[in-house]
Amino acid sequence: MNEIKRVQNLPPSIRAALFATAAAVLAACFSIIVRIVTCDIPAFEAVFLRFAFGLILILPFALRRGLAGLKTANSALFGLRGALSTAEMCFWFFAVQFLPLARATTLNFTVPLFGTLLAAIILRETVRGHRWLAVLCGFIGVGLIIQPGLNGIALPDMLPIAAALCMAAAGMTTKLLVRHEHPSTILFYLMAITTPISFIPAILVWQTPGWHSIALMALAAAMMNAMQYCNVKALQLADYSFFVGFSYLRLPVIALLAGLLFGEVPEIWLLPGAGLIIGSALYVVLRERKLSAPAAK
């Protein structure tokens, strides 16, 4: 209990960083499970199972507040977020299936670019110079890892980039929703909308999944629900442009797990690129903590 109180007494930016870091680790573990499951069943089917199990898991928490707690005046925004999240998940499942995990994760780091632009232009958030610098440093690290040649980026490489665009847009809608909606309500509507949408492509390629795949997708759904909760809490405590930088932390986690489980050897430029990426995220945390200190006093 004392540890919980200490966390609650931390500045909002530090608590947001903790939630965002937990979300990054959960996202990395989720991608590992997706790689395993999509070897046995189609990616569209795995997406549907992820959302269906997510709905089952979130339903008791949403109903605990009663049916009145599920009333909303933001149906259109929830619908937009559900469509974006479904597209994001489909693009990401195919990316994980066809690309090395470290490469897919790295290309997905275009999220900060889209997220910062959307936050500044549409949400009218104040994006300070140090955040723009951190995003720039992160993309320098991404460039070191990808090193696109004269032939440009291959078609499979566009999958995680498309997922990044959808993820950034979905994050923007989440930032709008957290101003008025409870986190459990947001998660409930996400699952309630994405489950029927994702069922449409899944039924076209359906294969009866084994118990192994079902159990793994149930675990993956639990991870993603926890990640979504961490995302919502982080967005309640900090600007979206601050939050997205922590997706960088997925890279070292997923590179380590992919190496241990699948024997994927990271490219030689992964280490210096990851150093720039992680360094930029840590700089944002330290800078935000310094800025929040005078306000706290």
ChimeraX commands (.cxc) that place a marker at each C-alpha (Angstrom):
marker #1 position 0.00,0.00,0.00 radius 0.5
marker #1 position 2.85,2.37,0.83 radius 0.5
marker #1 position 4.39,1.72,-2.58 radius 0.5
marker #1 position 1.06,2.55,-4.26 radius 0.5
marker #1 position 0.83,5.81,-2.31 radius 0.5
marker #1 position 4.38,6.72,-3.31 radius 0.5
marker #1 position 3.52,6.19,-6.97 radius 0.5
marker #1 position 0.35,8.26,-6.63 radius 0.5
marker #1 position 2.37,11.11,-5.10 radius 0.5
marker #1 position 4.78,11.26,-8.04 radius 0.5
marker #1 position 4.45,14.13,-10.55 radius 0.5
marker #1 position 1.91,13.42,-13.33 radius 0.5
marker #1 position 4.62,13.26,-16.00 radius 0.5
marker #1 position 6.49,10.52,-14.10 radius 0.5
marker #1 position 3.33,8.49,-13.54 radius 0.5
marker #1 position 2.49,8.87,-17.22 radius 0.5
marker #1 position 5.99,7.59,-18.06 radius 0.5
marker #1 position 5.48,4.52,-15.84 radius 0.5
marker #1 position 2.14,3.67,-17.46 radius 0.5
marker #1 position 3.56,4.23,-20.95 radius 0.5
marker #1 position 6.60,2.05,-20.22 radius 0.5
marker #1 position 4.37,-0.79,-18.96 radius 0.5
marker #1 position 2.30,-0.47,-22.14 radius 0.5
marker #1 position 5.45,-0.78,-24.28 radius 0.5
marker #1 position 6.57,-3.98,-22.54 radius 0.5
marker #1 position 3.11,-5.51,-22.86 radius 0.5
marker #1 position 3.00,-4.59,-26.55 radius 0.5
marker #1 position 6.33,-6.35,-27.15 radius 0.5
marker #1 position 5.14,-9.55,-25.45 radius 0.5
marker #1 position 1.90,-9.35,-27.41 radius 0.5
marker #1 position 3.79,-9.29,-30.73 radius 0.5
marker #1 position 5.70,-12.43,-29.74 radius 0.5
marker #1 position 2.42,-14.26,-29.16 radius 0.5
marker #1 position 1.04,-13.01,-32.49 radius 0.5
marker #1 position 4.07,-14.39,-34.34 radius 0.5
marker #1 position 3.48,-17.81,-32.76 radius 0.5
marker #1 position -0.29,-17.90,-33.38 radius 0.5
marker #1 position -0.21,-16.66,-37.00 radius 0.5
marker #1 position 1.90,-19.70,-37.86 radius 0.5
marker #1 position -1.21,-21.82,-37.19 radius 0.5
marker #1 position -4.22,-19.66,-38.11 radius 0.5
marker #1 position -4.83,-16.74,-40.55 radius 0.5
marker #1 position -3.96,-13.26,-39.33 radius 0.5
marker #1 position -7.54,-11.98,-39.80 radius 0.5
marker #1 position -8.82,-14.79,-37.58 radius 0.5
marker #1 position -6.21,-14.03,-34.92 radius 0.5
marker #1 position -7.30,-10.36,-34.94 radius 0.5
marker #1 position -10.91,-11.37,-34.33 radius 0.5
marker #1 position -9.95,-13.70,-31.47 radius 0.5
marker #1 position -7.90,-10.94,-29.89 radius 0.5
marker #1 position -10.87,-8.56,-29.84 radius 0.5
marker #1 position -13.44,-11.22,-28.90 radius 0.5
marker #1 position -11.45,-12.32,-25.86 radius 0.5
marker #1 position -10.80,-8.68,-25.03 radius 0.5
marker #1 position -14.55,-8.05,-24.96 radius 0.5
marker #1 position -15.13,-11.03,-22.66 radius 0.5
marker #1 position -12.43,-9.84,-20.28 radius 0.5
marker #1 position -13.50,-6.19,-20.10 radius 0.5
marker #1 position -17.25,-6.82,-19.86 radius 0.5
marker #1 position -17.38,-7.52,-16.07 radius 0.5
marker #1 position -15.38,-4.36,-15.30 radius 0.5
marker #1 position -17.55,-2.23,-17.55 radius 0.5
marker #1 position -20.83,-3.59,-16.16 radius 0.5
marker #1 position -19.62,-3.10,-12.59 radius 0.5
marker #1 position -20.40,0.59,-13.04 radius 0.5
marker #1 position -23.92,-0.32,-14.23 radius 0.5
marker #1 position -25.60,0.22,-17.58 radius 0.5
marker #1 position -25.85,3.93,-16.83 radius 0.5
marker #1 position -22.05,4.06,-16.81 radius 0.5
marker #1 position -22.00,2.90,-20.44 radius 0.5
marker #1 position -24.13,5.77,-21.72 radius 0.5
marker #1 position -22.17,8.07,-23.96 radius 0.5
marker #1 position -22.64,11.09,-26.17 radius 0.5
marker #1 position -19.52,10.23,-28.18 radius 0.5
marker #1 position -20.83,7.34,-30.31 radius 0.5
marker #1 position -19.33,8.67,-33.53 radius 0.5
marker #1 position -15.91,9.13,-31.95 radius 0.5
marker #1 position -16.06,5.62,-30.48 radius 0.5
marker #1 position -16.98,4.26,-33.91 radius 0.5
marker #1 position -14.05,6.05,-35.54 radius 0.5
marker #1 position -11.66,4.75,-32.90 radius 0.5
marker #1 position -12.98,1.20,-33.36 radius 0.5
marker #1 position -12.49,1.30,-37.13 radius 0.5
marker #1 position -8.97,2.74,-36.79 radius 0.5
marker #1 position -8.03,0.16,-34.14 radius 0.5
marker #1 position -9.28,-2.72,-36.28 radius 0.5
marker #1 position -7.26,-1.53,-39.28 radius 0.5
marker #1 position -4.22,-0.96,-37.09 radius 0.5
marker #1 position -4.41,-4.48,-35.67 radius 0.5
marker #1 position -4.84,-6.12,-39.09 radius 0.5
marker #1 position -1.85,-4.27,-40.54 radius 0.5
marker #1 position 0.24,-5.12,-37.48 radius 0.5
marker #1 position -0.63,-8.84,-37.44 radius 0.5
marker #1 position 0.41,-9.18,-41.08 radius 0.5
marker #1 position 3.59,-7.19,-40.41 radius 0.5
marker #1 position 4.54,-9.47,-37.53 radius 0.5
marker #1 position 3.80,-12.51,-39.71 radius 0.5
marker #1 position 5.93,-11.47,-42.71 radius 0.5
marker #1 position 8.73,-9.30,-41.31 radius 0.5
marker #1 position 11.48,-9.83,-38.72 radius 0.5
marker #1 position 10.10,-8.53,-35.44 radius 0.5
marker #1 position 12.82,-5.95,-34.84 radius 0.5
marker #1 position 12.37,-4.54,-38.34 radius 0.5
marker #1 position 8.57,-4.44,-38.06 radius 0.5
marker #1 position 8.82,-2.73,-34.69 radius 0.5
marker #1 position 11.33,-0.20,-35.98 radius 0.5
marker #1 position 9.15,0.76,-38.96 radius 0.5
marker #1 position 6.21,1.09,-36.59 radius 0.5
marker #1 position 8.16,3.85,-34.85 radius 0.5
marker #1 position 6.82,6.30,-37.42 radius 0.5
marker #1 position 3.97,6.62,-34.86 radius 0.5
marker #1 position 5.65,9.61,-33.11 radius 0.5
marker #1 position 5.85,11.53,-36.37 radius 0.5
marker #1 position 2.17,11.03,-37.14 radius 0.5
marker #1 position 1.18,11.40,-33.50 radius 0.5
marker #1 position 3.05,14.63,-32.91 radius 0.5
marker #1 position 1.69,16.19,-36.10 radius 0.5
marker #1 position -1.88,15.18,-35.29 radius 0.5
marker #1 position -1.55,16.34,-31.68 radius 0.5
marker #1 position -0.19,19.73,-32.70 radius 0.5
marker #1 position -2.53,20.36,-35.64 radius 0.5
marker #1 position -5.82,18.77,-34.57 radius 0.5
marker #1 position -5.68,18.62,-30.77 radius 0.5
marker #1 position -3.88,21.98,-30.57 radius 0.5
marker #1 position -1.52,20.58,-27.94 radius 0.5
marker #1 position 1.57,22.57,-27.02 radius 0.5
marker #1 position 4.56,20.62,-28.32 radius 0.5
marker #1 position 7.73,22.10,-26.85 radius 0.5
marker #1 position 11.01,22.21,-28.70 radius 0.5
marker #1 position 12.60,19.47,-26.60 radius 0.5
marker #1 position 9.88,17.02,-27.70 radius 0.5
marker #1 position 10.43,17.84,-31.36 radius 0.5
marker #1 position 14.14,17.28,-30.81 radius 0.5
marker #1 position 13.49,13.94,-29.10 radius 0.5
marker #1 position 11.26,12.79,-31.97 radius 0.5
marker #1 position 13.94,13.83,-34.47 radius 0.5
marker #1 position 16.62,11.89,-32.57 radius 0.5
marker #1 position 14.32,8.88,-32.48 radius 0.5
marker #1 position 13.90,8.96,-36.25 radius 0.5
marker #1 position 17.64,9.27,-36.75 radius 0.5
marker #1 position 17.90,6.01,-34.81 radius 0.5
marker #1 position 15.19,4.49,-36.99 radius 0.5
marker #1 position 17.09,5.55,-40.10 radius 0.5
marker #1 position 20.27,3.91,-38.82 radius 0.5
marker #1 position 18.41,0.63,-38.42 radius 0.5
marker #1 position 16.43,0.64,-41.68 radius 0.5
marker #1 position 19.04,2.17,-44.03 radius 0.5
marker #1 position 16.75,2.21,-47.07 radius 0.5
marker #1 position 18.60,1.60,-50.31 radius 0.5
marker #1 position 18.06,2.93,-53.78 radius 0.5
marker #1 position 15.11,0.58,-54.26 radius 0.5
marker #1 position 13.22,2.21,-51.39 radius 0.5
marker #1 position 11.05,0.29,-48.96 radius 0.5
marker #1 position 9.58,-3.09,-49.90 radius 0.5
marker #1 position 5.80,-3.58,-49.87 radius 0.5
marker #1 position 5.78,-5.67,-46.64 radius 0.5
marker #1 position 7.62,-2.80,-44.95 radius 0.5
marker #1 position 4.58,-0.60,-45.59 radius 0.5
marker #1 position 2.44,-2.78,-43.29 radius 0.5
marker #1 position 3.87,-1.52,-39.96 radius 0.5
marker #1 position 3.94,2.03,-41.34 radius 0.5
marker #1 position 0.23,1.79,-42.18 radius 0.5
marker #1 position -0.37,0.39,-38.70 radius 0.5
marker #1 position 1.54,3.35,-37.27 radius 0.5
marker #1 position -0.68,5.86,-39.05 radius 0.5
marker #1 position -3.82,4.13,-37.78 radius 0.5
marker #1 position -2.32,3.88,-34.29 radius 0.5
marker #1 position -1.51,7.58,-34.17 radius 0.5
marker #1 position -5.00,8.54,-35.33 radius 0.5
marker #1 position -6.61,6.14,-32.84 radius 0.5
marker #1 position -4.46,7.62,-30.09 radius 0.5
marker #1 position -5.68,11.08,-31.01 radius 0.5
marker #1 position -9.32,9.98,-30.66 radius 0.5
marker #1 position -8.47,8.36,-27.32 radius 0.5
marker #1 position -7.05,11.65,-26.10 radius 0.5
marker #1 position -10.36,13.32,-26.97 radius 0.5
marker #1 position -12.36,10.58,-25.25 radius 0.5
marker #1 position -10.44,10.55,-21.97 radius 0.5
marker #1 position -11.60,14.11,-21.33 radius 0.5
marker #1 position -15.16,12.89,-20.75 radius 0.5
marker #1 position -15.22,9.08,-20.55 radius 0.5
marker #1 position -14.20,6.56,-17.87 radius 0.5
marker #1 position -11.31,4.21,-18.86 radius 0.5
marker #1 position -13.48,1.07,-18.51 radius 0.5
marker #1 position -16.13,2.64,-20.76 radius 0.5
marker #1 position -13.51,3.46,-23.38 radius 0.5
marker #1 position -12.14,-0.08,-23.34 radius 0.5
marker #1 position -15.61,-1.63,-23.45 radius 0.5
marker #1 position -16.67,0.30,-26.53 radius 0.5
marker #1 position -13.35,-0.43,-28.21 radius 0.5
marker #1 position -13.92,-4.18,-27.87 radius 0.5
marker #1 position -17.67,-4.01,-28.57 radius 0.5
marker #1 position -17.03,-2.22,-31.88 radius 0.5
marker #1 position -13.86,-3.96,-33.08 radius 0.5
marker #1 position -15.16,-7.51,-32.43 radius 0.5
marker #1 position -17.98,-7.46,-35.04 radius 0.5
marker #1 position -15.89,-5.42,-37.50 radius 0.5
marker #1 position -12.97,-7.87,-37.34 radius 0.5
marker #1 position -15.32,-10.87,-37.66 radius 0.5
marker #1 position -16.18,-9.91,-41.27 radius 0.5
marker #1 position -12.72,-10.63,-42.80 radius 0.5
marker #1 position -12.09,-13.45,-40.31 radius 0.5
marker #1 position -15.09,-15.51,-41.44 radius 0.5
marker #1 position -13.80,-15.44,-45.03 radius 0.5
marker #1 position -10.57,-17.27,-44.09 radius 0.5
marker #1 position -11.76,-19.15,-40.99 radius 0.5
marker #1 position -9.89,-22.25,-39.84 radius 0.5
marker #1 position -10.85,-24.08,-36.66 radius 0.5
marker #1 position -8.18,-23.00,-34.16 radius 0.5
marker #1 position -6.54,-25.47,-31.80 radius 0.5
marker #1 position -6.70,-25.08,-28.03 radius 0.5
marker #1 position -3.09,-23.93,-28.06 radius 0.5
marker #1 position -3.92,-20.97,-30.32 radius 0.5
marker #1 position -7.09,-20.16,-28.37 radius 0.5
marker #1 position -5.22,-20.10,-25.05 radius 0.5
marker #1 position -2.46,-17.90,-26.46 radius 0.5
marker #1 position -4.93,-15.42,-27.95 radius 0.5
marker #1 position -6.80,-15.26,-24.64 radius 0.5
marker #1 position -3.50,-14.40,-22.95 radius 0.5
marker #1 position -2.71,-11.87,-25.68 radius 0.5
marker #1 position -6.12,-10.25,-25.21 radius 0.5
marker #1 position -5.50,-9.91,-21.47 radius 0.5
marker #1 position -2.13,-8.29,-22.20 radius 0.5
marker #1 position -3.66,-5.87,-24.68 radius 0.5
marker #1 position -6.50,-4.92,-22.34 radius 0.5
marker #1 position -3.91,-4.14,-19.68 radius 0.5
marker #1 position -1.89,-2.20,-22.26 radius 0.5
marker #1 position -4.96,-0.21,-23.32 radius 0.5
marker #1 position -5.66,0.65,-19.68 radius 0.5
marker #1 position -2.06,1.84,-19.25 radius 0.5
marker #1 position -2.41,3.90,-22.43 radius 0.5
marker #1 position -5.60,5.56,-21.21 radius 0.5
marker #1 position -4.08,6.37,-17.80 radius 0.5
marker #1 position -0.95,7.77,-19.42 radius 0.5
marker #1 position -3.03,9.95,-21.74 radius 0.5
marker #1 position -4.99,11.27,-18.78 radius 0.5
marker #1 position -1.73,12.39,-17.16 radius 0.5
marker #1 position 0.21,13.75,-20.15 radius 0.5
marker #1 position -0.09,15.07,-23.68 radius 0.5
marker #1 position -0.28,12.53,-26.49 radius 0.5
marker #1 position 2.92,13.88,-28.06 radius 0.5
marker #1 position 4.71,13.09,-24.76 radius 0.5
marker #1 position 3.13,9.64,-24.48 radius 0.5
marker #1 position 3.98,8.29,-27.94 radius 0.5
marker #1 position 7.73,8.55,-27.40 radius 0.5
marker #1 position 7.65,5.59,-25.07 radius 0.5
marker #1 position 6.65,3.20,-27.85 radius 0.5
marker #1 position 10.39,3.29,-28.60 radius 0.5
marker #1 position 10.99,1.04,-25.60 radius 0.5
marker #1 position 9.37,-1.86,-27.42 radius 0.5
marker #1 position 12.44,-2.26,-29.62 radius 0.5
marker #1 position 15.05,-3.59,-27.16 radius 0.5
marker #1 position 12.45,-5.80,-25.46 radius 0.5
marker #1 position 11.19,-7.36,-28.67 radius 0.5
marker #1 position 14.70,-7.72,-30.14 radius 0.5
marker #1 position 15.77,-9.68,-27.06 radius 0.5
marker #1 position 12.69,-11.93,-27.07 radius 0.5
marker #1 position 12.85,-12.53,-30.83 radius 0.5
marker #1 position 16.49,-13.52,-30.55 radius 0.5
marker #1 position 15.86,-15.94,-27.71 radius 0.5
marker #1 position 12.68,-17.52,-29.12 radius 0.5
marker #1 position 13.08,-17.35,-32.91 radius 0.5
marker #1 position 16.83,-16.97,-33.38 radius 0.5
marker #1 position 16.43,-13.61,-35.12 radius 0.5
marker #1 position 19.76,-11.80,-35.13 radius 0.5
marker #1 position 19.41,-8.02,-35.01 radius 0.5
marker #1 position 21.05,-5.98,-37.73 radius 0.5
marker #1 position 24.38,-4.37,-36.92 radius 0.5
marker #1 position 22.87,-0.89,-36.78 radius 0.5
marker #1 position 20.22,-1.90,-34.26 radius 0.5
marker #1 position 22.36,-1.11,-31.21 radius 0.5
marker #1 position 23.32,2.51,-32.05 radius 0.5
marker #1 position 19.83,3.14,-33.42 radius 0.5
marker #1 position 18.22,1.77,-30.29 radius 0.5
marker #1 position 20.60,3.90,-28.20 radius 0.5
marker #1 position 19.34,7.06,-29.90 radius 0.5
marker #1 position 15.73,5.95,-29.59 radius 0.5
marker #1 position 15.88,5.06,-25.90 radius 0.5
marker #1 position 17.97,8.12,-25.13 radius 0.5
marker #1 position 15.35,10.38,-26.70 radius 0.5
marker #1 position 12.58,8.79,-24.61 radius 0.5
marker #1 position 14.61,9.13,-21.39 radius 0.5
marker #1 position 15.37,12.76,-22.22 radius 0.5
marker #1 position 11.64,13.50,-22.49 radius 0.5
marker #1 position 11.03,11.94,-19.05 radius 0.5
marker #1 position 13.82,13.88,-17.36 radius 0.5
marker #1 position 12.87,17.13,-19.06 radius 0.5
marker #1 position 9.19,16.77,-18.12 radius 0.5
marker #1 position 10.17,15.99,-14.53 radius 0.5
marker #1 position 12.30,19.12,-14.39 radius 0.5
marker #1 position 9.48,21.25,-15.79 radius 0.5
marker #1 position 6.91,19.78,-13.40 radius 0.5
marker #1 position 9.03,20.46,-10.28 radius 0.5
marker #1 position 8.33,24.24,-10.05 radius 0.5
marker #1 position 4.59,23.67,-10.60 radius 0.5
marker #1 position 4.53,21.04,-7.85 radius 0.5
marker #1 position 6.20,23.45,-5.43 radius 0.5
marker link #1:1,2 radius 0.2
marker link #1:2,3 radius 0.2
marker link #1:3,4 radius 0.2
marker link #1:4,5 radius 0.2
marker link #1:5,6 radius 0.2
marker link #1:6,7 radius 0.2
marker link #1:7,8 radius 0.2
marker link #1:8,9 radius 0.2
marker link #1:9,10 radius 0.2
marker link #1:10,11 radius 0.2
marker link #1:11,12 radius 0.2
marker link #1:12,13 radius 0.2
marker link #1:13,14 radius 0.2
marker link #1:14,15 radius 0.2
marker link #1:15,16 radius 0.2
marker link #1:16,17 radius 0.2
marker link #1:17,18 radius 0.2
marker link #1:18,19 radius 0.2
marker link #1:19,20 radius 0.2
marker link #1:20,21 radius 0.2
marker link #1:21,22 radius 0.2
marker link #1:22,23 radius 0.2
marker link #1:23,24 radius 0.2
marker link #1:24,25 radius 0.2
marker link #1:25,26 radius 0.2
marker link #1:26,27 radius 0.2
marker link #1:27,28 radius 0.2
marker link #1:28,29 radius 0.2
marker link #1:29,30 radius 0.2
marker link #1:30,31 radius 0.2
marker link #1:31,32 radius 0.2
marker link #1:32,33 radius 0.2
marker link #1:33,34 radius 0.2
marker link #1:34,35 radius 0.2
marker link #1:35,36 radius 0.2
marker link #1:36,37 radius 0.2
marker link #1:37,38 radius 0.2
marker link #1:38,39 radius 0.2
marker link #1:39,40 radius 0.2
marker link #1:40,41 radius 0.2
marker link #1:41,42 radius 0.2
marker link #1:42,43 radius 0.2
marker link #1:43,44 radius 0.2
marker link #1:44,45 radius 0.2
marker link #1:45,46 radius 0.2
marker link #1:46,47 radius 0.2
marker link #1:47,48 radius 0.2
marker link #1:48,49 radius 0.2
marker link #1:49,50 radius 0.2
marker link #1:50,51 radius 0.2
marker link #1:51,52 radius 0.2
marker link #1:52,53 radius 0.2
marker link #1:53,54 radius 0.2
marker link #1:54,55 radius 0.2
marker link #1:55,56 radius 0.2
marker link #1:56,57 radius 0.2
marker link #1:57,58 radius 0.2
marker link #1:58,59 radius 0.2
marker link #1:59,60 radius 0.2
marker link #1:60,61 radius 0.2
marker link #1:61,62 radius 0.2
marker link #1:62,63 radius 0.2
marker link #1:63,64 radius 0.2
marker link #1:64,65 radius 0.2
marker link #1:65,66 radius 0.2
marker link #1:66,67 radius 0.2
marker link #1:67,68 radius 0.2
marker link #1:68,69 radius 0.2
marker link #1:69,70 radius 0.2
marker link #1:70,71 radius 0.2
marker link #1:71,72 radius 0.2
marker link #1:72,73 radius 0.2
marker link #1:73,74 radius 0.2
marker link #1:74,75 radius 0.2
marker link #1:75,76 radius 0.2
marker link #1:76,77 radius 0.2
marker link #1:77,78 radius 0.2
marker link #1:78,79 radius 0.2
marker link #1:79,80 radius 0.2
marker link #1:80,81 radius 0.2
marker link #1:81,82 radius 0.2
marker link #1:82,83 radius 0.2
marker link #1:83,84 radius 0.2
marker link #1:84,85 radius 0.2
marker link #1:85,86 radius 0.2
marker link #1:86,87 radius 0.2
marker link #1:87,88 radius 0.2
marker link #1:88,89 radius 0.2
marker link #1:89,90 radius 0.2
marker link #1:90,91 radius 0.2
marker link #1:91,92 radius 0.2
marker link #1:92,93 radius 0.2
marker link #1:93,94 radius 0.2
marker link #1:94,95 radius 0.2
marker link #1:95,96 radius 0.2
marker link #1:96,97 radius 0.2
marker link #1:97,98 radius 0.2
marker link #1:98,99 radius 0.2
marker link #1:99,100 radius 0.2
marker link #1:100,101 radius 0.2
marker link #1:101,102 radius 0.2
marker link #1:102,103 radius 0.2
marker link #1:103,104 radius 0.2
marker link #1:104,105 radius 0.2
marker link #1:105,106 radius 0.2
marker link #1:106,107 radius 0.2
marker link #1:107,108 radius 0.2
marker link #1:108,109 radius 0.2
marker link #1:109,110 radius 0.2
marker link #1:110,111 radius 0.2
marker link #1:111,112 radius 0.2
marker link #1:112,113 radius 0.2
marker link #1:113,114 radius 0.2
marker link #1:114,115 radius 0.2
marker link #1:115,116 radius 0.2
marker link #1:116,117 radius 0.2
marker link #1:117,118 radius 0.2
marker link #1:118,119 radius 0.2
marker link #1:119,120 radius 0.2
marker link #1:120,121 radius 0.2
marker link #1:121,122 radius 0.2
marker link #1:122,123 radius 0.2
marker link #1:123,124 radius 0.2
marker link #1:124,125 radius 0.2
marker link #1:125,126 radius 0.2
marker link #1:126,127 radius 0.2
marker link #1:127,128 radius 0.2
marker link #1:128,129 radius 0.2
marker link #1:129,130 radius 0.2
marker link #1:130,131 radius 0.2
marker link #1:131,132 radius 0.2
marker link #1:132,133 radius 0.2
marker link #1:133,134 radius 0.2
marker link #1:134,135 radius 0.2
marker link #1:135,136 radius 0.2
marker link #1:136,137 radius 0.2
marker link #1:137,138 radius 0.2
marker link #1:138,139 radius 0.2
marker link #1:139,140 radius 0.2
marker link #1:140,141 radius 0.2
marker link #1:141,142 radius 0.2
marker link #1:142,143 radius 0.2
marker link #1:143,144 radius 0.2
marker link #1:144,145 radius 0.2
marker link #1:145,146 radius 0.2
marker link #1:146,147 radius 0.2
marker link #1:147,148 radius 0.2
marker link #1:148,149 radius 0.2
marker link #1:149,150 radius 0.2
marker link #1:150,151 radius 0.2
marker link #1:151,152 radius 0.2
marker link #1:152,153 radius 0.2
marker link #1:153,154 radius 0.2
marker link #1:154,155 radius 0.2
marker link #1:155,156 radius 0.2
marker link #1:156,157 radius 0.2
marker link #1:157,158 radius 0.2
marker link #1:158,159 radius 0.2
marker link #1:159,160 radius 0.2
marker link #1:160,161 radius 0.2
marker link #1:161,162 radius 0.2
marker link #1:162,163 radius 0.2
marker link #1:163,164 radius 0.2
marker link #1:164,165 radius 0.2
marker link #1:165,166 radius 0.2
marker link #1:166,167 radius 0.2
marker link #1:167,168 radius 0.2
marker link #1:168,169 radius 0.2
marker link #1:169,170 radius 0.2
marker link #1:170,171 radius 0.2
marker link #1:171,172 radius 0.2
marker link #1:172,173 radius 0.2
marker link #1:173,174 radius 0.2
marker link #1:174,175 radius 0.2
marker link #1:175,176 radius 0.2
marker link #1:176,177 radius 0.2
marker link #1:177,178 radius 0.2
marker link #1:178,179 radius 0.2
marker link #1:179,180 radius 0.2
marker link #1:180,181 radius 0.2
marker link #1:181,182 radius 0.2
marker link #1:182,183 radius 0.2
marker link #1:183,184 radius 0.2
marker link #1:184,185 radius 0.2
marker link #1:185,186 radius 0.2
marker link #1:186,187 radius 0.2
marker link #1:187,188 radius 0.2
marker link #1:188,189 radius 0.2
marker link #1:189,190 radius 0.2
marker link #1:190,191 radius 0.2
marker link #1:191,192 radius 0.2
marker link #1:192,193 radius 0.2
marker link #1:193,194 radius 0.2
marker link #1:194,195 radius 0.2
marker link #1:195,196 radius 0.2
marker link #1:196,197 radius 0.2
marker link #1:197,198 radius 0.2
marker link #1:198,199 radius 0.2
marker link #1:199,200 radius 0.2
marker link #1:200,201 radius 0.2
marker link #1:201,202 radius 0.2
marker link #1:202,203 radius 0.2
marker link #1:203,204 radius 0.2
marker link #1:204,205 radius 0.2
marker link #1:205,206 radius 0.2
marker link #1:206,207 radius 0.2
marker link #1:207,208 radius 0.2
marker link #1:208,209 radius 0.2
marker link #1:209,210 radius 0.2
marker link #1:210,211 radius 0.2
marker link #1:211,212 radius 0.2
marker link #1:212,213 radius 0.2
marker link #1:213,214 radius 0.2
marker link #1:214,215 radius 0.2
marker link #1:215,216 radius 0.2
marker link #1:216,217 radius 0.2
marker link #1:217,218 radius 0.2
marker link #1:218,219 radius 0.2
marker link #1:219,220 radius 0.2
marker link #1:220,221 radius 0.2
marker link #1:221,222 radius 0.2
marker link #1:222,223 radius 0.2
marker link #1:223,224 radius 0.2
marker link #1:224,225 radius 0.2
marker link #1:225,226 radius 0.2
marker link #1:226,227 radius 0.2
marker link #1:227,228 radius 0.2
marker link #1:228,229 radius 0.2
marker link #1:229,230 radius 0.2
marker link #1:230,231 radius 0.2
marker link #1:231,232 radius 0.2
marker link #1:232,233 radius 0.2
marker link #1:233,234 radius 0.2
marker link #1:234,235 radius 0.2
marker link #1:235,236 radius 0.2
marker link #1:236,237 radius 0.2
marker link #1:237,238 radius 0.2
marker link #1:238,239 radius 0.2
marker link #1:239,240 radius 0.2
marker link #1:240,241 radius 0.2
marker link #1:241,242 radius 0.2
marker link #1:242,243 radius 0.2
marker link #1:243,244 radius 0.2
marker link #1:244,245 radius 0.2
marker link #1:245,246 radius 0.2
marker link #1:246,247 radius 0.2
marker link #1:247,248 radius 0.2
marker link #1:248,249 radius 0.2
marker link #1:249,250 radius 0.2
marker link #1:250,251 radius 0.2
marker link #1:251,252 radius 0.2
marker link #1:252,253 radius 0.2
marker link #1:253,254 radius 0.2
marker link #1:254,255 radius 0.2
marker link #1:255,256 radius 0.2
marker link #1:256,257 radius 0.2
marker link #1:257,258 radius 0.2
marker link #1:258,259 radius 0.2
marker link #1:259,260 radius 0.2
marker link #1:260,261 radius 0.2
marker link #1:261,262 radius 0.2
marker link #1:262,263 radius 0.2
marker link #1:263,264 radius 0.2
marker link #1:264,265 radius 0.2
marker link #1:265,266 radius 0.2
marker link #1:266,267 radius 0.2
marker link #1:267,268 radius 0.2
marker link #1:268,269 radius 0.2
marker link #1:269,270 radius 0.2
marker link #1:270,271 radius 0.2
marker link #1:271,272 radius 0.2
marker link #1:272,273 radius 0.2
marker link #1:273,274 radius 0.2
marker link #1:274,275 radius 0.2
marker link #1:275,276 radius 0.2
marker link #1:276,277 radius 0.2
marker link #1:277,278 radius 0.2
marker link #1:278,279 radius 0.2
marker link #1:279,280 radius 0.2
marker link #1:280,281 radius 0.2
marker link #1:281,282 radius 0.2
marker link #1:282,283 radius 0.2
marker link #1:283,284 radius 0.2
marker link #1:284,285 radius 0.2
marker link #1:285,286 radius 0.2
marker link #1:286,287 radius 0.2
marker link #1:287,288 radius 0.2
marker link #1:288,289 radius 0.2
marker link #1:289,290 radius 0.2
marker link #1:290,291 radius 0.2
marker link #1:291,292 radius 0.2
marker link #1:292,293 radius 0.2
marker link #1:293,294 radius 0.2
marker link #1:294,295 radius 0.2
marker link #1:295,296 radius 0.2
marker link #1:296,297 radius 0.2
view
